[in-house]
Amino acid sequence: MPRFFADDFDKDSPVLSGEDARHIGYSLRMRTGEQLTVCARGIDYLCEIAEITRDEVYLTCLSESPCAAEADISLTLYQAMPKLDKFETILQKATELGAVRVVPVITSRCIARPDKQSFEKKRDRLEKIVKNAAMQSGRGMIPQVGELLTLSEAIAKMQQADTALVLYESGGVRLSEQTFGTNIALLIGSEGGFAPEEIESAKAAGITPIWLGARILRCETAPLAAISVVMHATGNL
């Protein structure tokens, strides 16, 4: 069944407009009486098409239920900025695995070093990757792509989480033995990992170093492995 996202969805007067409406009417060639799902803030609304115009599709809401694909934790990935193609892969797979937000971070060992302005120019493409991944994986919401942060900015935001972790190849608490709250912040390095003083700054802010074992994972593999462990440990995978 076709799925659409609408953060401002009103179940009492449901309507889809713009690109979604044109996709329904012209690409999918749907007709009145057919059903689709609208996903809004983690809720799936089963709807029936009541009327189709050129730019709007009017719906009747038949039922609603929490999206089964959404985790009962909120996991934000703070990803030290790798090369763009690797970042795009991380965005796609982190969305599939259940992250609610991916925030790019500039650290001392990042090879790719965009400034905030140049990163924003790529936002439309990155958000489209996330949206497509959310649709493919049956998510009930579209994860956010955060603004580009410095490490100190990222650390400050991570302190607001119940569980704040940094993945460190030189050791720490084994991730499979870590306990988790419901709001989790996970910081992972780029191709060069973290400088020792960066880990010390994170530790001083109350962020716990964690470890996935003796194997060194690529920067595009490490976040996917870590998110998978967290989701499994919290009963969400």
ZABA-775032 format. One record per residue: residue number from 1; chain; x, y, z of N, C-alpha, C in turn; residue in three letters. Coordinates in steps of 0.2 Angstrom, whole numbers, plus 2048, in hexadecimal, padded with zeros to 3 digits. Layout:
+-----+-----+------+------+------+-------+-------+-------+------+------+------+------+
! seq ! mol ! n_px ! n_py ! n_pz ! ca_px ! ca_py ! ca_pz ! c_px ! c_py ! c_pz ! type !
+-----+-----+------+------+------+-------+-------+-------+------+------+------+------+
! NUM !   A !    X !    Y !    Z !     X !     Y !     Z !    X !    Y !    Z !  ala !
...
+-----+-----+------+------+------+-------+-------+-------+------+------+------+------+
This chain:
+-----+-----+------+------+------+-------+-------+-------+------+------+------+------+
! seq ! mol ! n_px ! n_py ! n_pz ! ca_px ! ca_py ! ca_pz ! c_px ! c_py ! c_pz ! type !
+-----+-----+------+------+------+-------+-------+-------+------+------+------+------+
!   1 !   A !  804 !  7FA !  800 !   800 !   800 !   800 !  804 !  806 !  800 !  met !
!   2 !   A !  803 !  80B !  7FC !   807 !   811 !   7FC !  807 !  815 !  802 !  pro !
!   3 !   A !  80D !  818 !  804 !   80E !   81B !   80B !  810 !  822 !  809 !  arg !
!   4 !   A !  80E !  827 !  80D !   810 !   82E !   80C !  811 !  831 !  813 !  phe !
!   5 !   A !  815 !  836 !  813 !   817 !   839 !   81A !  814 !  840 !  81A !  phe !
!   6 !   A !  811 !  842 !  820 !   80E !   849 !   820 !  80E !  84B !  828 !  ala !
!   7 !   A !  813 !  84F !  829 !   814 !   851 !   831 !  80E !  855 !  833 !  asp !
!   8 !   A !  80B !  859 !  82F !   805 !   85D !   831 !  7FE !  85A !  82F !  asp !
!   9 !   A !  7FE !  853 !  82F !   7F8 !   850 !   82D !  7F2 !  851 !  832 !  phe !
!  10 !   A !  7EC !  852 !  830 !   7E6 !   853 !   834 !  7E2 !  84E !  832 !  asp !
!  11 !   A !  7E1 !  849 !  837 !   7DD !   843 !   836 !  7D6 !  845 !  835 !  lys !
!  12 !   A !  7D3 !  84A !  837 !   7CC !   84C !   837 !  7CB !  84F !  830 !  asp !
!  13 !   A !  7D0 !  852 !  82D !   7CF !   855 !   826 !  7D5 !  853 !  822 !  ser !
!  14 !   A !  7D6 !  84D !  821 !   7DC !   84B !   81E !  7DD !  84D !  816 !  pro !
!  15 !   A !  7E2 !  850 !  814 !   7E4 !   851 !   80D !  7EB !  851 !  80C !  val !
!  16 !   A !  7ED !  84E !  806 !   7F4 !   84F !   804 !  7F4 !  853 !  7FE !  leu !
!  17 !   A !  7FA !  857 !  7FE !   7FA !   85C !   7F8 !  801 !  85C !  7F5 !  ser !
!  18 !   A !  802 !  860 !  7F0 !   808 !   861 !   7ED !  80B !  85B !  7E9 !  gly !
!  19 !   A !  811 !  859 !  7EA !   815 !   854 !   7E7 !  811 !  84D !  7E9 !  glu !
!  20 !   A !  80F !  84C !  7EF !   80C !   846 !   7F1 !  805 !  845 !  7ED !  asp !
!  21 !   A !  801 !  84A !  7ED !   7FB !   84A !   7E9 !  7FC !  848 !  7E2 !  ala !
!  22 !   A !  801 !  84B !  7DF !   802 !   84A !   7D7 !  805 !  843 !  7D7 !  arg !
!  23 !   A !  809 !  840 !  7DB !   80B !   83A !   7DB !  805 !  835 !  7DB !  his !
!  24 !   A !  801 !  836 !  7E0 !   7FB !   832 !   7E0 !  7F7 !  832 !  7DA !  ile !
!  25 !   A !  7F5 !  838 !  7D7 !   7F1 !   838 !   7D2 !  7F4 !  836 !  7CB !  gly !
!  26 !   A !  7FA !  838 !  7CA !   7FD !   838 !   7C3 !  802 !  832 !  7C3 !  tyr !
!  27 !   A !  806 !  831 !  7C8 !   80B !   82B !   7C8 !  808 !  825 !  7C9 !  ser !
!  28 !   A !  804 !  824 !  7CF !   801 !   81E !   7D1 !  7FA !  81D !  7CE !  leu !
!  29 !   A !  7F7 !  822 !  7CC !   7F1 !   822 !   7C8 !  7EC !  81F !  7CD !  arg !
!  30 !   A !  7EC !  821 !  7D3 !   7E7 !   81F !   7D8 !  7E0 !  822 !  7D7 !  met !
!  31 !   A !  7DB !  81F !  7D9 !   7D4 !   821 !   7D8 !  7D0 !  822 !  7DF !  arg !
!  32 !   A !  7CB !  825 !  7DF !   7C7 !   826 !   7E5 !  7C5 !  81F !  7E7 !  thr !
!  33 !   A !  7C5 !  81E !  7EE !   7C3 !   817 !   7F1 !  7C9 !  813 !  7F2 !  gly !
!  34 !   A !  7CF !  815 !  7EF !   7D5 !   811 !   7F1 !  7D8 !  813 !  7F7 !  glu !
!  35 !   A !  7DC !  80F !  7FA !   7DF !   810 !   801 !  7E6 !  812 !  801 !  gln !
!  36 !   A !  7E9 !  816 !  805 !   7F0 !   817 !   806 !  7F1 !  818 !  80E !  leu !
!  37 !   A !  7F7 !  819 !  80F !   7F9 !   81A !   816 !  7FD !  821 !  817 !  thr !
!  38 !   A !  7FB !  825 !  81B !   7FF !   82B !   81D !  802 !  82A !  824 !  val !
!  39 !   A !  809 !  82C !  824 !   80D !   82B !   82A !  80E !  832 !  82C !  cys !
!  40 !   A !  80C !  833 !  833 !   80D !   839 !   836 !  80F !  838 !  83D !  ala !
!  41 !   A !  815 !  83B !  83F !   818 !   83B !   846 !  817 !  834 !  849 !  arg !
!  42 !   A !  819 !  82F !  845 !   819 !   828 !   848 !  813 !  824 !  848 !  gly !
!  43 !   A !  80D !  827 !  845 !   807 !   824 !   844 !  805 !  823 !  83D !  ile !
!  44 !   A !  803 !  81D !  83C !   800 !   81B !   835 !  7F9 !  81C !  835 !  asp !
!  45 !   A !  7F7 !  820 !  830 !   7EF !   821 !   82F !  7ED !  81E !  828 !  tyr !
!  46 !   A !  7E9 !  819 !  829 !   7E6 !   815 !   823 !  7E0 !  81A !  820 !  leu !
!  47 !   A !  7E1 !  81C !  81A !   7DD !   821 !   817 !  7DA !  81E !  810 !  cys !
!  48 !   A !  7D4 !  821 !  80F !   7D1 !   81F !   808 !  7D0 !  826 !  805 !  glu !
!  49 !   A !  7D2 !  825 !  7FE !   7D1 !   82B !   7FA !  7CA !  82D !  7F9 !  ile !
!  50 !   A !  7C8 !  834 !  7FB !   7C1 !   836 !   7FA !  7C1 !  83A !  7F3 !  ala !
!  51 !   A !  7C6 !  83E !  7F2 !   7C6 !   842 !   7EC !  7CD !  844 !  7EA !  glu !
!  52 !   A !  7CE !  844 !  7E3 !   7D5 !   846 !   7E0 !  7D4 !  84C !  7DC !  ile !
!  53 !   A !  7D8 !  851 !  7DD !   7D8 !   857 !   7D9 !  7DF !  857 !  7D6 !  thr !
!  54 !   A !  7E1 !  85C !  7D2 !   7E7 !   85D !   7CF !  7ED !  85D !  7D4 !  arg !
!  55 !   A !  7EC !  861 !  7DA !   7F1 !   862 !   7DF !  7EF !  860 !  7E6 !  asp !
!  56 !   A !  7EA !  85D !  7E7 !   7E8 !   85B !   7ED !  7E4 !  854 !  7ED !  glu !
!  57 !   A !  7E5 !  850 !  7F2 !   7E1 !   84A !   7F3 !  7DE !  84A !  7FA !  val !
!  58 !   A !  7D7 !  84A !  7F9 !   7D3 !   84A !   800 !  7D2 !  843 !  802 !  tyr !
!  59 !   A !  7D3 !  841 !  808 !   7D3 !   83B !   80B !  7CE !  83A !  811 !  leu !
!  60 !   A !  7CC !  834 !  812 !   7C8 !   832 !   818 !  7CC !  82D !  81C !  thr !
!  61 !   A !  7CD !  82F !  822 !   7D1 !   82B !   827 !  7CD !  825 !  82A !  cys !
!  62 !   A !  7CF !  81F !  828 !   7CC !   819 !   82A !  7CE !  817 !  831 !  leu !
!  63 !   A !  7D4 !  817 !  832 !   7D7 !   814 !   839 !  7DE !  817 !  83A !  ser !
!  64 !   A !  7E0 !  817 !  840 !   7E7 !   819 !   842 !  7EA !  814 !  847 !  glu !
!  65 !   A !  7F1 !  813 !  846 !   7F5 !   80F !   84B !  7FC !  811 !  84B !  ser !
!  66 !   A !  7FF !  810 !  850 !   806 !   811 !   851 !  80A !  80D !  84B !  pro !
!  67 !   A !  80F !  811 !  848 !   813 !   80D !   843 !  817 !  808 !  846 !  cys !
!  68 !   A !  816 !  802 !  844 !   81A !   7FC !   847 !  821 !  7FC !  845 !  ala !
!  69 !   A !  823 !  800 !  840 !   82A !   800 !   83E !  82E !  805 !  843 !  ala !
!  70 !   A !  82B !  809 !  847 !   82E !   80E !   84B !  830 !  80B !  852 !  glu !
!  71 !   A !  837 !  80D !  853 !   839 !   80A !   85A !  836 !  80E !  860 !  ala !
!  72 !   A !  837 !  80B !  865 !   834 !   80E !   86B !  83A !  812 !  86F !  asp !
!  73 !   A !  840 !  813 !  86B !   845 !   818 !   86E !  846 !  81D !  868 !  ile !
!  74 !   A !  849 !  822 !  86B !   84B !   828 !   866 !  853 !  828 !  865 !  ser !
!  75 !   A !  855 !  826 !  860 !   85D !   825 !   85F !  85F !  82B !  85A !  leu !
!  76 !   A !  863 !  82F !  85C !   867 !   834 !   858 !  86E !  832 !  856 !  thr !
!  77 !   A !  86F !  831 !  850 !   876 !   830 !   84E !  87A !  837 !  84C !  leu !
!  78 !   A !  87F !  838 !  850 !   884 !   83D !   84F !  88A !  83A !  84B !  tyr !
!  79 !   A !  88A !  83C !  845 !   88F !   839 !   840 !  894 !  83E !  83E !  gln !
!  80 !   A !  89A !  83C !  840 !   8A0 !   840 !   83D !  8A0 !  840 !  836 !  ala !
!  81 !   A !  8A1 !  845 !  833 !   89F !   846 !   82B !  8A5 !  842 !  827 !  met !
!  82 !   A !  8A2 !  83D !  824 !   8A7 !   839 !   81F !  8A6 !  83C !  818 !  pro !
!  83 !   A !  8A9 !  839 !  813 !   8A8 !   83B !   80C !  8A0 !  83A !  80B !  lys !
!  84 !   A !  89E !  83E !  806 !   897 !   83F !   805 !  893 !  838 !  804 !  leu !
!  85 !   A !  896 !  834 !  7FF !   893 !   82E !   7FD !  892 !  829 !  803 !  asp !
!  86 !   A !  897 !  829 !  808 !   896 !   825 !   80E !  891 !  828 !  812 !  lys !
!  87 !   A !  890 !  82F !  813 !   88B !   832 !   817 !  884 !  830 !  815 !  phe !
!  88 !   A !  884 !  830 !  80E !   87D !   82F !   80B !  87B !  827 !  80D !  glu !
!  89 !   A !  880 !  823 !  80C !   87F !   81C !   80E !  87D !  81B !  816 !  thr !
!  90 !   A !  880 !  81F !  81A !   87F !   81F !   821 !  877 !  822 !  822 !  ile !
!  91 !   A !  876 !  827 !  81F !   86F !   82A !   820 !  86A !  825 !  81E !  leu !
!  92 !   A !  86B !  821 !  818 !   866 !   81D !   816 !  865 !  817 !  81B !  gln !
!  93 !   A !  86A !  814 !  81D !   86A !   80E !   821 !  868 !  810 !  828 !  lys !
!  94 !   A !  86A !  815 !  82B !   868 !   817 !   831 !  860 !  818 !  832 !  ala !
!  95 !   A !  85E !  81B !  82C !   856 !   81C !   82C !  853 !  815 !  82C !  thr !
!  96 !   A !  856 !  810 !  828 !   853 !   80A !   828 !  853 !  806 !  82E !  glu !
!  97 !   A !  858 !  808 !  832 !   859 !   804 !   839 !  855 !  808 !  83E !  leu !
!  98 !   A !  853 !  80E !  83D !   84E !   811 !   842 !  851 !  817 !  846 !  gly !
!  99 !   A !  856 !  81A !  843 !   858 !   820 !   846 !  853 !  826 !  845 !  ala !
! 100 !   A !  852 !  82A !  849 !   84E !   830 !   848 !  851 !  836 !  846 !  val !
! 101 !   A !  858 !  836 !  846 !   85B !   83C !   844 !  862 !  83A !  843 !  arg !
! 102 !   A !  865 !  83D !  83E !   86C !   83D !   83C !  86F !  844 !  83C !  val !
! 103 !   A !  874 !  845 !  840 !   877 !   84B !   840 !  87F !  84B !  83E !  val !
! 104 !   A !  881 !  84F !  839 !   888 !   84F !   837 !  88C !  853 !  83B !  pro !
! 105 !   A !  892 !  851 !  83D !   897 !   854 !   841 !  89D !  855 !  83E !  val !
! 106 !   A !  8A1 !  85A !  83F !   8A7 !   85B !   83D !  8AC !  85A !  843 !  ile !
! 107 !   A !  8B1 !  855 !  842 !   8B6 !   854 !   847 !  8BD !  855 !  844 !  thr !
! 108 !   A !  8C2 !  854 !  848 !   8C9 !   856 !   846 !  8CB !  852 !  840 !  ser !
! 109 !   A !  8C9 !  84B !  840 !   8CB !   847 !   83B !  8C7 !  846 !  835 !  arg !
! 110 !   A !  8C2 !  84A !  834 !   8BD !   849 !   82E !  8C1 !  84B !  828 !  cys !
! 111 !   A !  8C0 !  847 !  823 !   8C3 !   848 !   81C !  8BF !  84D !  819 !  ile !
! 112 !   A !  8B8 !  84C !  819 !   8B4 !   850 !   816 !  8B2 !  856 !  81B !  ala !
! 113 !   A !  8B3 !  85C !  819 !   8B2 !   862 !   81E !  8AE !  867 !  81B !  arg !
! 114 !   A !  8A8 !  866 !  819 !   8A3 !   86B !   816 !  8A2 !  870 !  81C !  pro !
! 115 !   A !  8A1 !  876 !  81A !   89E !   87B !   81E !  897 !  87B !  81E !  asp !
! 116 !   A !  893 !  87E !  823 !   88C !   87E !   824 !  888 !  880 !  81E !  lys !
! 117 !   A !  88B !  885 !  81A !   887 !   887 !   814 !  888 !  882 !  80F !  gln !
! 118 !   A !  88E !  87F !  80D !   88E !   87A !   808 !  88A !  874 !  80A !  ser !
! 119 !   A !  88A !  872 !  810 !   886 !   86C !   812 !  87F !  86D !  811 !  phe !
! 120 !   A !  87C !  873 !  812 !   875 !   875 !   811 !  873 !  874 !  80A !  glu !
! 121 !   A !  878 !  875 !  805 !   876 !   875 !   7FE !  875 !  86D !  7FC !  lys !
! 122 !   A !  877 !  869 !  800 !   876 !   862 !   7FF !  870 !  85F !  803 !  lys !
! 123 !   A !  86C !  863 !  807 !   867 !   861 !   80B !  861 !  85E !  807 !  arg !
! 124 !   A !  85F !  861 !  802 !   859 !   85E !   7FE !  85B !  857 !  7FC !  asp !
! 125 !   A !  861 !  855 !  7F9 !   863 !   84F !   7F7 !  863 !  84A !  7FD !  arg !
! 126 !   A !  866 !  84C !  803 !   866 !   848 !   809 !  860 !  846 !  80C !  leu !
! 127 !   A !  85B !  84B !  80C !   855 !   84A !   80F !  850 !  845 !  80A !  glu !
! 128 !   A !  852 !  846 !  804 !   84E !   841 !   7FF !  850 !  83A !  800 !  lys !
! 129 !   A !  857 !  839 !  801 !   85A !   832 !   803 !  856 !  830 !  809 !  ile !
! 130 !   A !  856 !  834 !  80E !   852 !   832 !   815 !  84B !  830 !  813 !  val !
! 131 !   A !  848 !  834 !  810 !   840 !   833 !   80F !  83F !  82D !  80B !  lys !
! 132 !   A !  843 !  82B !  806 !   842 !   825 !   802 !  844 !  81F !  806 !  asn !
! 133 !   A !  849 !  820 !  80A !   84B !   81A !   80F !  845 !  819 !  814 !  ala !
! 134 !   A !  842 !  81E !  816 !   83D !   81E !   81B !  836 !  81A !  818 !  ala !
! 135 !   A !  835 !  81C !  812 !   82F !   819 !   80E !  831 !  812 !  80D !  met !
! 136 !   A !  837 !  810 !  80B !   838 !   809 !   809 !  838 !  805 !  80F !  gln !
! 137 !   A !  83A !  807 !  815 !   83B !   803 !   81B !  834 !  803 !  81F !  ser !
! 138 !   A !  82F !  807 !  81D !   829 !   807 !   820 !  829 !  80B !  827 !  gly !
! 139 !   A !  82D !  810 !  827 !   82E !   815 !   82D !  827 !  819 !  82E !  arg !
! 140 !   A !  826 !  81B !  834 !   820 !   81F !   835 !  822 !  826 !  835 !  gly !
! 141 !   A !  828 !  828 !  834 !   82A !   82F !   834 !  831 !  830 !  830 !  met !
! 142 !   A !  832 !  836 !  82E !   838 !   837 !   82A !  83E !  839 !  82F !  ile !
! 143 !   A !  843 !  836 !  830 !   848 !   838 !   834 !  84B !  83F !  832 !  pro !
! 144 !   A !  84D !  843 !  837 !   850 !   849 !   835 !  858 !  849 !  833 !  gln !
! 145 !   A !  85A !  84D !  82F !   861 !   84E !   82D !  863 !  855 !  831 !  val !
! 146 !   A !  867 !  854 !  836 !   868 !   85A !   83A !  86D !  85F !  836 !  gly !
! 147 !   A !  86E !  865 !  839 !   873 !   869 !   837 !  87A !  867 !  838 !  glu !
! 148 !   A !  87E !  869 !  834 !   885 !   868 !   835 !  888 !  86B !  83C !  leu !
! 149 !   A !  88B !  867 !  840 !   88D !   869 !   847 !  895 !  869 !  848 !  leu !
! 150 !   A !  898 !  86D !  84C !   89E !   86B !   84E !  89E !  866 !  854 !  thr !
! 151 !   A !  8A4 !  863 !  856 !   8A3 !   85E !   85B !  8A1 !  861 !  861 !  leu !
! 152 !   A !  8A3 !  867 !  863 !   8A1 !   86A !   869 !  899 !  86B !  869 !  ser !
! 153 !   A !  897 !  86D !  864 !   88F !   86E !   863 !  88C !  867 !  864 !  glu !
! 154 !   A !  88F !  862 !  861 !   88B !   85B !   861 !  88C !  859 !  868 !  ala !
! 155 !   A !  891 !  859 !  86C !   892 !   857 !   873 !  88D !  85B !  877 !  ile !
! 156 !   A !  88C !  861 !  876 !   887 !   865 !   87A !  880 !  862 !  879 !  ala !
! 157 !   A !  87E !  861 !  873 !   877 !   85E !   871 !  877 !  857 !  874 !  lys !
! 158 !   A !  87C !  853 !  874 !   87C !   84C !   876 !  87A !  84C !  87E !  met !
! 159 !   A !  87C !  851 !  881 !   87B !   851 !   889 !  874 !  851 !  88B !  gln !
! 160 !   A !  870 !  852 !  886 !   868 !   852 !   887 !  865 !  84B !  887 !  gln !
! 161 !   A !  869 !  847 !  884 !   866 !   840 !   884 !  867 !  83C !  88A !  ala !
! 162 !   A !  862 !  837 !  88B !   863 !   832 !   890 !  869 !  82E !  890 !  asp !
! 163 !   A !  86B !  82C !  88A !   871 !   828 !   889 !  875 !  82B !  884 !  thr !
! 164 !   A !  87B !  82D !  886 !   880 !   830 !   881 !  886 !  82C !  880 !  ala !
! 165 !   A !  887 !  82A !  87A !   88D !   825 !   879 !  891 !  828 !  873 !  leu !
! 166 !   A !  898 !  826 !  873 !   89C !   827 !   86E !  8A0 !  821 !  86C !  val !
! 167 !   A !  8A0 !  81F !  866 !   8A3 !   818 !   864 !  8AA !  81A !  863 !  leu !
! 168 !   A !  8AF !  816 !  867 !   8B6 !   817 !   867 !  8BA !  810 !  866 !  tyr !
! 169 !   A !  8BE !  810 !  861 !   8C1 !   80A !   85F !  8C6 !  808 !  864 !  glu !
! 170 !   A !  8C8 !  80C !  868 !   8CE !   80B !   86D !  8CB !  808 !  874 !  ser !
! 171 !   A !  8C4 !  807 !  874 !   8C1 !   804 !   87A !  8BC !  808 !  87D !  gly !
! 172 !   A !  8B9 !  805 !  882 !   8B3 !   808 !   886 !  8AF !  802 !  888 !  gly !
! 173 !   A !  8A9 !  804 !  88A !   8A3 !   7FF !   88C !  8A1 !  7FB !  886 !  val !
! 174 !   A !  8A1 !  7F5 !  886 !   89F !   7F1 !   880 !  897 !  7F3 !  87F !  arg !
! 175 !   A !  896 !  7F5 !  879 !   88F !   7F7 !   877 !  88A !  7F2 !  879 !  leu !
! 176 !   A !  88B !  7EC !  878 !   886 !   7E7 !   87A !  884 !  7E6 !  881 !  ser !
! 177 !   A !  889 !  7E9 !  886 !   888 !   7E9 !   88D !  885 !  7F0 !  890 !  glu !
! 178 !   A !  884 !  7F5 !  88B !   882 !   7FB !   88D !  87B !  7FB !  88F !  gln !
! 179 !   A !  878 !  7FF !  893 !   871 !   800 !   895 !  86F !  807 !  891 !  thr !
! 180 !   A !  869 !  807 !  88F !   866 !   80C !   88B !  860 !  80F !  88E !  phe !
! 181 !   A !  860 !  816 !  88D !   859 !   81A !   88F !  855 !  81A !  889 !  gly !
! 182 !   A !  850 !  81E !  888 !   84C !   81E !   883 !  84E !  824 !  87D !  thr !
! 183 !   A !  852 !  828 !  880 !   855 !   82D !   87B !  85D !  82D !  87B !  asn !
! 184 !   A !  85F !  82A !  875 !   866 !   828 !   874 !  869 !  82C !  86F !  ile !
! 185 !   A !  86F !  82E !  871 !   874 !   832 !   86C !  87A !  82E !  86B !  ala !
! 186 !   A !  87C !  82D !  865 !   881 !   829 !   863 !  886 !  82D !  85E !  leu !
! 187 !   A !  88C !  82E !  861 !   891 !   831 !   85D !  896 !  82D !  85A !  leu !
! 188 !   A !  897 !  82D !  853 !   89C !   828 !   850 !  8A0 !  82C !  84B !  ile !
! 189 !   A !  8A7 !  82A !  84B !   8AC !   82E !   847 !  8AC !  82D !  840 !  gly !
! 190 !   A !  8B0 !  831 !  83C !   8B0 !   830 !   835 !  8B6 !  82B !  833 !  ser !
! 191 !   A !  8B9 !  82C !  82D !   8BE !   827 !   82B !  8C4 !  827 !  830 !  glu !
! 192 !   A !  8C6 !  82C !  833 !   8CB !   82C !   837 !  8CA !  82B !  83E !  gly !
! 193 !   A !  8C4 !  82A !  840 !   8C2 !   829 !   847 !  8C2 !  830 !  84B !  gly !
! 194 !   A !  8C4 !  82F !  852 !   8C4 !   835 !   856 !  8CB !  836 !  859 !  phe !
! 195 !   A !  8CD !  83C !  85A !   8D3 !   83E !   85D !  8D2 !  83C !  865 !  ala !
! 196 !   A !  8D7 !  83A !  868 !   8D7 !   839 !   86F !  8D4 !  83F !  873 !  pro !
! 197 !   A !  8D6 !  845 !  872 !   8D3 !   84B !   875 !  8CB !  84C !  874 !  glu !
! 198 !   A !  8C9 !  849 !  86E !   8C2 !   84A !   86D !  8BE !  845 !  871 !  glu !
! 199 !   A !  8C1 !  83F !  872 !   8BE !   83A !   877 !  8BE !  83D !  87E !  ile !
! 200 !   A !  8C3 !  840 !  880 !   8C3 !   843 !   887 !  8BE !  848 !  888 !  glu !
! 201 !   A !  8BD !  84C !  882 !   8B8 !   852 !   883 !  8B1 !  84E !  884 !  ser !
! 202 !   A !  8B0 !  849 !  880 !   8A9 !   846 !   880 !  8A8 !  843 !  887 !  ala !
! 203 !   A !  8AD !  83F !  88A !   8AD !   83C !   890 !  8AC !  842 !  896 !  lys !
! 204 !   A !  8AF !  847 !  895 !   8AE !   84D !   89A !  8A7 !  84F !  89A !  ala !
! 205 !   A !  8A4 !  84E !  895 !   89D !   851 !   894 !  898 !  84B !  896 !  ala !
! 206 !   A !  89A !  846 !  898 !   896 !   840 !   89B !  894 !  83B !  895 !  gly !
! 207 !   A !  897 !  83B !  88F !   896 !   837 !   88A !  89A !  831 !  88B !  ile !
! 208 !   A !  897 !  82B !  88A !   89B !   824 !   88C !  89E !  822 !  886 !  thr !
! 209 !   A !  8A4 !  820 !  886 !   8A8 !   81D !   880 !  8A5 !  815 !  880 !  pro !
! 210 !   A !  8A3 !  813 !  87A !   8A1 !   80C !   879 !  8A6 !  809 !  874 !  ile !
! 211 !   A !  8A5 !  802 !  873 !   8A9 !   7FE !   86F !  8A5 !  7F9 !  86C !  trp !
! 212 !   A !  8A7 !  7F7 !  866 !   8A4 !   7F2 !   862 !  8A8 !  7EC !  861 !  leu !
! 213 !   A !  8AE !  7EC !  864 !   8B3 !   7E6 !   864 !  8B9 !  7E8 !  860 !  gly !
! 214 !   A !  8BD !  7E3 !  85F !   8C4 !   7E4 !   85D !  8C5 !  7E6 !  856 !  ala !
! 215 !   A !  8C0 !  7E4 !  852 !   8C0 !   7E5 !   84B !  8BF !  7ED !  849 !  arg !
! 216 !   A !  8C2 !  7F0 !  845 !   8C2 !   7F7 !   843 !  8BD !  7F7 !  83D !  ile !
! 217 !   A !  8B7 !  7FA !  83E !   8B2 !   7FB !   839 !  8B3 !  801 !  835 !  leu !
! 218 !   A !  8B1 !  801 !  82F !   8B1 !   807 !   82B !  8AC !  80C !  82D !  arg !
! 219 !   A !  8AD !  812 !  82C !   8A8 !   818 !   82F !  8A1 !  817 !  82C !  cys !
! 220 !   A !  8A0 !  814 !  827 !   899 !   813 !   824 !  896 !  80C !  827 !  glu !
! 221 !   A !  89A !  808 !  82A !   898 !   802 !   82D !  897 !  802 !  834 !  thr !
! 222 !   A !  89B !  806 !  838 !   89A !   807 !   83F !  894 !  80A !  842 !  ala !
! 223 !   A !  891 !  80F !  83F !   88A !   811 !   841 !  885 !  80C !  840 !  pro !
! 224 !   A !  885 !  808 !  83B !   880 !   803 !   839 !  880 !  7FE !  83E !  leu !
! 225 !   A !  886 !  7FC !  840 !   887 !   7F6 !   845 !  885 !  7F9 !  84B !  ala !
! 226 !   A !  887 !  7FF !  84D !   885 !   801 !   854 !  87D !  802 !  855 !  ala !
! 227 !   A !  87A !  805 !  850 !   873 !   806 !   850 !  86F !  7FF !  850 !  ile !
! 228 !   A !  872 !  7FA !  84D !   86F !   7F4 !   84D !  86F !  7F1 !  854 !  ser !
! 229 !   A !  875 !  7F1 !  857 !   876 !   7EF !   85E !  871 !  7F2 !  863 !  val !
! 230 !   A !  871 !  7F9 !  862 !   86C !   7FD !   867 !  865 !  7FB !  866 !  val !
! 231 !   A !  863 !  7FA !  85F !   85C !   7F8 !   85E !  85B !  7F1 !  860 !  met !
! 232 !   A !  85F !  7ED !  860 !   85E !   7E6 !   862 !  85E !  7E6 !  86A !  his !
! 233 !   A !  862 !  7E9 !  86D !   863 !   7E9 !   874 !  85C !  7EC !  877 !  ala !
! 234 !   A !  859 !  7F1 !  874 !   853 !   7F4 !   876 !  84D !  7F1 !  874 !  thr !
! 235 !   A !  84D !  7EB !  870 !   848 !   7E8 !   86E !  844 !  7EA !  868 !  gly !
! 236 !   A !  848 !  7EE !  864 !   846 !   7F1 !   85E !  848 !  7EF !  858 !  asn !
! 237 !   A !  84B !  7E9 !  858 !   84E !   7E5 !   852 !  84E !  7DE !  853 !  leu !
+-----+-----+------+------+------+-------+-------+-------+------+------+------+------+
